[in-house]
Amino acid sequence: MQLSLSASSLRDRDVFSKSDPMVVIYTKGRDGTLTELGRTEVILNSVNPSWITKHTITYHFEFVQTLVFRLYDVDTQFHNIDVKMLKLDEQQFLGEATCALSEIMTKKDRSLTIDLLHREDSTRATRPQNCGKITVHAEESISSKTTIEMTLSCIDLEYKDLFSRSDPFLVISKKVETGVIIPVCKTEVIKNELRPMWKPIFLSIQQAGSKDQSLIIECFNFNSNGKHDLIGKVEKSLAELEKLHSSKQGEHLFLPTAVGNHQENKVLKSRLFVDKFTESVQHTFLDYLAGEFELNFMVAIDFTASNGNPRLPDSLHYIDPSGRPNAYQRAILEVGDVLQFYDTDKRFPAWGFGARPIDGPVSHCFYLNGSSHYYEVEGIQGIMMAYTSALRNVSLAGPTLFGPVISYAASIASQSLANGGRKYYILLIITDGVVTDLQETKDAIVKASDLPLSILIVGVGGADFKEMEILDADKGGRLESSSGRVASRDIVQFIPFRDVQSGEVSVVQALLAELPSQFLTYVRTRDIKPNV
């Protein structure tokens, strides 16, 4: 992504001349630290400058990327110095503006105009007068529109099942800056085969990070209990995979093996081949966002008794007086903070399940806000307030049923589709236990797989979620309903909250990484084009 900048109505430096403005661009980390992304050139004698220098930044859907723009008036004595060498404390500060990259990406023309504030006035309710505005325009690079189509196969895979050949499938992952491995693509499961050739997979350069970034390709033997056996793995970039295709050579799989106090990679007889590798330019996830497609956030919260008494500190629903969020609140905040930018009205459907509302029977899909007429709340804080209120007004019960809330969310997506809406729905389910109605849940998911809907499941607490992982097709084959119908696509992403490493990767990164692919699979298989 390339950013270009312009400004308007900047304050004059003094009565005799206009400002000589320069912009310094920063990215703000989750801990508030600023990292400089780059600087523009200096524009002489202008209060309405347009800078030529463009700045490249990689767009990540999985988390909020906060940008900070600081404008300086560069003193005349420094005009012959490279802008990278300028000491900012020697320049006159003109103003600062902050926005999220996703705010820019969701604009039809990918341009956002922001008010400039003085640093010392940035916390005031009213902005200072005559500070001006800055306009940020984002342009998607051709590399992010480039999609790779690959057909992969293996030979000489090892037996992992006692009475039959292995049931292999591939998972392709990337390693993010923190070292955390995030799956980005997968194949189907091929039953009883040691020389599998999988259906073509599609992977954009943006998903991979770059054509030279190393990818981890793991081959697993599918087990219905969710505990899949690693057959072997390879680590190759897209550029290296392209060379494998050109040479028609196979790459040996390896298996990490503990030897004494260290780990070695055991090279296997099994080999991976790239039978097809082609590049094409296609409409991207960002094209659809700019083409007036909306993502609509929905949430469903588990109020079953296994969460513990909300009034006691050992409860998963305990509201800490210090303000420290519990796991349910963290999941709502982290996922909601990302998705809220993609929903224009920011009115979010919110439900609870597994509880007994006042003077009523146990409900497995009740409106979180306590209303009997409408299920939407205003903004992420609206969800948080409704959640806290519900804890005071319902009795925790059980069992843990997903079917009703998934069916309700699916009915909303179905109605929007019938009305011609350009909306894609994302249901976040937060739960502490293994789903009781597993087959009914599978039936609901299979039925919903034809709709503009994805389901994100966060497991909180210490339960064994292995059976839950069956719902996530990352872990194996497509779901099958009780009638034998197979899901048309993968729409579920599951993660146990305890697996998220605090301070290193947010639940959002682990949970949302695959969502753009799920969205693109939906629109491409239905030949839906963006309005661009």
N, C-alpha and C positions, 0 to 999 in steps of 0.2 A: 504494500500500500504506500502510495506517495502523497505527502501532504504539501500543499501550497498555501501561502498566507497572503492576506492583504489586511489593511487597517483603514479606518476612517475617523475623521474628527479628532485627531490627536491634539494634545495641548501644545501650543507654541512654547519653544524654549525661553524666549524673551521677546521683547517688543520689536527687536530689529531682525530676527531671523526665525525660520521655522525649525522644527526638530530634524535631526539626522538619525532616524530610528533603525534599530536592529532588534530582532527577536531571538531569544534563547528558548529552545523547546526542551522540556523535561518530561520524563515519565515518573509517576509517583507509585512507589511500592505499597504493599499492604500495610507496612509498618510506618508509612508516611515519608520515607526517605526519597529524595529526588535524584534521578539519574539523568544527566544531560544527554539528549538525543542529537542535538546539533544547533547551529546558529545560522541565521540568514546573513546575507550581505548587508552593508549599511546603505540606506537610501538617503541621498543628500536633500536637505531643505524641502521636506514634504510632511504634510499632516494627513495625507491620504495615500500612503505608500502601497505598492504591490511588489512583493519580493519575487525574484526569479528562482532563487535556490529552493529546490524541493528536498523533502526529507523522507526517508524510507522507514517504515515501521511495519512489522508483521502483525496482522490482525489475528486475535485469538477470540473465538466465541466463548471459550470456557470460563473466562474471568473478566472482570471489569478492568479495562486499561485506562487509567486516569492520565490525562495530558495537562501539563501546566505551561502556559506561554507567558514569558516575561519580556516586556519591551523596555529598551534602554535608548536614551539619546546619547550617541557617541560623540564625545568632545572632538573638536576640530584637530587638536594635536595628535589624535590617535588614528586619523583617517588612513594613514599609510601603513598601519600595522594589520597583519592578518587577524581576522575576527576571532580565530581560535586562540590567539595569544592575548586578547584583551582582558584586563582585570575588571570584572564587572562592578566592583566596589568603587572604581574610579569614574564610572559613567552615571548619568542621571537616570534614575528609575522613573519610567513613565506609567507603568501599570501592569496588572497581572490578570490573566483569565484562566479558568479551569473548566474542563469538560471531560466526558468519557468518550473514547473512540467510537463506541457503539452508538452514541447520540448522533455522531456525524454520519455513520453508515446507514442509519435508518431514514435519513432525509432523502427525498426523491432525487435531488440534484447533488447529494452528498456534500452539501455545504451548510455550515453552521456559523451564525454570527453571535458573538458573545460580548457582553459588556466588560470593559476593562475597569479594574478596581485598583486603588492604591493599596499597597501591602498593609499599611497601618490602618486602613479603613475596611479591610476585607471582611471583618467580623461584624460590621454595622448593618443595621436593618436596611438602610438606604444607601445607595451607591453615591460616591462623590460626583460632583458635577464636572462636565467637560473632560472626562477621562478618555472618551472615545470608545471604539469598538474594534474587534478583530474578527475576521472571517477566515475560517479554516475550510479548505476544500480537499477532499480525499479522492484519489484516482486509483482504481485497482490495476495492478500491473498485469501484463499478459501472462506472466508465469503462474499467477494465482488462478488464472482461468484455464490453465493447461491441465488436462486430465489424462492420466495414464491408464490404459486398459491392458491388463496382464492375464495370461493363462498360465497357471503353475501346475506342475506335476511332480511326482516323486517315484523313485524306483527303489526296490530292495528295502522297504520298511520292515522293521522288526515286528515279530509277533508280540502282542501285549495281552491278548485274550487267550484263555486256556483251551477253549474248544473251537475257536474260529480265528480267522485273520483279524487284523486290527480294523477299527472304524475311524479312519483319520480325518482330521480337519486342520486348517491353518488359521493362526491368529497373527496379524501383522501389527506391531506396536512401534511407537517412537519413544525416545527418552527425552523428557523435557529438561529445562535448565537445572532443575533441582535434583535431577537424577531419577525421578519417579517414572515408571514405565506406564504409558497410557495406550490401550488398544485403539486402533483407528480403522481397522478393516479385518474381515474374516471371510472364510469360505464356508460352504455347506459341508456336512458330514457325508462321507462316502462309506457305505457299509461293506464290511468283509472284503477289504481290498488292500494289497501291499504295493500296488503300482497305480495309485490314484491320479486322475487328471480332473481338476476342479473346474467349475464354471468360471468364466471370466470375472475378474474383480476390477473395480474402478477406484482409483486413488488420485486425488488432486495433489499438485505440488504444494499447495497451501496446507493440506492435511499432513503431508510428510514433513513439512518445515522447509525443505529445499531438496533439490535433486541429489545433493551430495551428503545429506544428513543420513546417518546410519539408521537402518530399520532393523528390528528384531522380528524374524519370521520363525514362529514356533509351530511344530507339528504335534498335535495331541491325538491320543486315542480316546474316542468318546465313550463315556460311561453314563448311564442314565441317572446315577445318584449324584452327578455333578462333580465327582472326584476324578477328573480326567488325567490320564497318564501322559507325561511328556515323552514323546518318541525321540525328538531331536530338534535342533534349532540351527539357524544360520543368522549372521548379521551382515547385511549388505545395504548399500544405498541404492536409490533408484538408478543412478548412473551405472553402478556395478551390475545391477540386474539387467540393464539394457545390454551391457557387454556380454553377459552370460547368454542372452538370447542370440546375439550376433554370432557368438562363437559356437553355439549349440553344445556347450560344455555344461556338465552338471556340477553343482557345488555340494561337497560332502556335508551332511549334517553332523553336528557334534552334540555331546551330552555332558553337561557340567557334572563332574565327579569329585567327591571329597577324597583327597590323598593325604593322609596324615593330618597336619594342621592347616593345610591349604587346599585350594580347589584347582583342579585341572580340567581341561576340555578333552574328553575322549572322542576322537574322530571315528565316525561310524561308516559302515559300508553304504548306508542309505544316502541317496543324492536328490537334490532339488533341481528341477529344470524350469527354465522360462520359455515356454513354447510360443508365447505371443507377447509382444511389447509394442504398443502403438501410442502415440500422443495425439491429442485433438483438443481444440478449444471449444468449451461448452459453457452454457450459462451456469453461473456459480450461485452459491448460497447468497452471496451479497447482491447479485443481480436481482434475485427475488425480493430481498428486503427493500432495495431501492425501487422495485417494481410494485410497491404497495402491498406486499404480502406481510401479514402480521403474525407474530407468535403470541398466543394467549396462554397465560399461566393459570393453572388450577392446582389446588392442594387438598389432600385428604389426610387426616390425622387419626392415629390409632388411640382410642380411649379405653382399651381393654384393661381389666383389673390387674393383669400381669405387670403393668407399668409401676404398680405400687401406689400407696396412698399419696396423692399430690401434696399433702400437708407435711409430709416427712422428708427430710433431706436425702434419704436413699432412693426416693422415687425418681423415675426418669422424667416425670412431669413436674418436679419440684421447681417452684419459682423462687430463685435465690434473691433475698432482699438486697444483696449487694449489687444486683443488676447483671451478674454473670449469667449468660444464656445457657439453658439446658440444651441437650442434643436436638430436641425438636425445634427449639427456637433457632439454633445455629443453622440447621438445615433450611428452615424457611428463609432466614436472612440471606444466607449465602447464595442459594439458588434464586431467590426472588430478586436480589440485588442485580444479578446478571440479566434475568429475563424481563424485568420491568421496562427496560428501554425499548423493547420490541413490541410493546402493547400500548397503543395510543391513548386509550381511555383509562388504563391502569385500574380497571375494575375486575377483580379476580374472584371466580367461584371458589368457595371454601366449604369443605364438609368435614364432619367427624364420623367415626364409626366405632361400634363395639361398646356403646354406652347407653344408659337409660336416662333420657331427658326427664325433667321434672314432670311428675304425674303422667308418665307414659311408659310403654314397653321398651325393651332394648331395641335400639335402632342401629342399622349397619350403613346408614347414609342419612345423616341429619345436617341441617344447615348450621354451620359453625357460629354464625352470628345470632343464633337463637330465634331468627324469624321463621315464620311458617309460610311466607310469601316470596321471599327473594333470597338467593344464595350468594350474591356478590358482595364483596367488601371493597372499600376504597384503599388502594395501595398496599404496600407490604406492611406498613404499620397497622392498617386495618385488619390484616390477617393476624398479626401479633396480638392486637387488642381482643379480637374475637376468640382467639385461642385461650387467652388468660381468663376471659369471661366464661367460656365454656367449662373450664376446670372448676369454676365455682357453682355451676348450674346443672351439671350432669353427674350421674353416679357411674363409676367405671364398672364395666361388666364384661361381656364376651359372647361368643368366641371371636376369633380374628377372621373376618370375611372380607375379601377384596372384591368379589363379584359385583355387589350392588353399586359401589362407587365407580368402578371401571365402566359398568353399563351406563350409569348416569352421564359420565364424561363423554362416552361414545355417542350418546343420544344428542348431546349438545353439538359435537363435531358433525354428526350426521345432518342435523337440522341446518347448520351453517353451510354445509356442502350443498344441500338441496336448494338453499336460497342463493347460491352463487357466490358465497362469501370467499374472500381470499385470505383465509385464516388457517393457521396450523396450531393445534392445541397440545399443551404439554402438561400432563398430570403428574404431580409430585405426591407420592404416597410415602408417609413416614410411619414406621411400625416397629414394635419391639419384639414381635414373635413370628413364628412360622405360620404361614397362611393355613387356615383350617379347610377352606373350600377350594383345594388345589385344582380339582378338575373343573369346577365351575369357573374359577379364575382363568384357567386355560381356555375354556370355551369363550369367555368374554374377550380375552386378548386376541384370539384367532378371529373372532367376528370384527373386532376393532381394527385389525391389521389392514383392512381396506379403506380406512378412514384417515383424515388428516390429523393423526393423534400419535403422540409418543408418551410412554409411561416411564417415569423415573421412580425407583424404589430405594429408599434409604432405610437400612436396618439399624436400629439403635439398641444399646444394651448388650448383654452377653449371651444371647440365644445362639443356637447352632443354626445358621442360615443356609446350610448346604442345599437343602431341598428347595429353598427360595431361588437359588441360583439357576434352577432348571428353567425358570421363567425368562431368564436372560439368555438370548440366543448366542451371546458372545461365548458362552460356556459349552455350546454344543449345537444340536440340530434344531430345526424349526419346530415350534410348538404344534401339537396336533389336538384337535378337539375330540369330544366324546363320540362325535359322528364320523370321525376319520378325516375331517377337513384339516389341511395344513395351513398355517399362517402364511399370508402372501408376502410378508416381509417381517423383519425384526423390528419391534417397536418398544422393547423393554430394555432398560439399563438398570442394573442393580449393584449396590455397593453397601457392605457393612460399614457403619460409621467408624467403628474401632479400627478399621484398616486404613483410615485416612490419617496420615502423619501430620500431627499438629505443627503448624509453623512452616512446613515444607511444601505441602500441596493442599489446597482447599478441597472440600467435598465437591465443589462445582467442577473443578478440573477433571476429577476422576469420574464424575457423573455425566457431564455434558459433552465430553469430547466427541462422542459418536452421534450426537443429535443432528448436526448439519448433514451427515451422510444419510440418516434416516429420513430427513426432510427431502433431500434430493432424490432418494430412491422413490419416494411417493410421487413427486411432481414429474419425474422423468418417465416413470412407467405409465403415467396417465397423459403424457405429452402436454403438460401444462407449462405455458411459457410465461416469463415475467413481462410486465408492462414497461419495457424499456425501449 
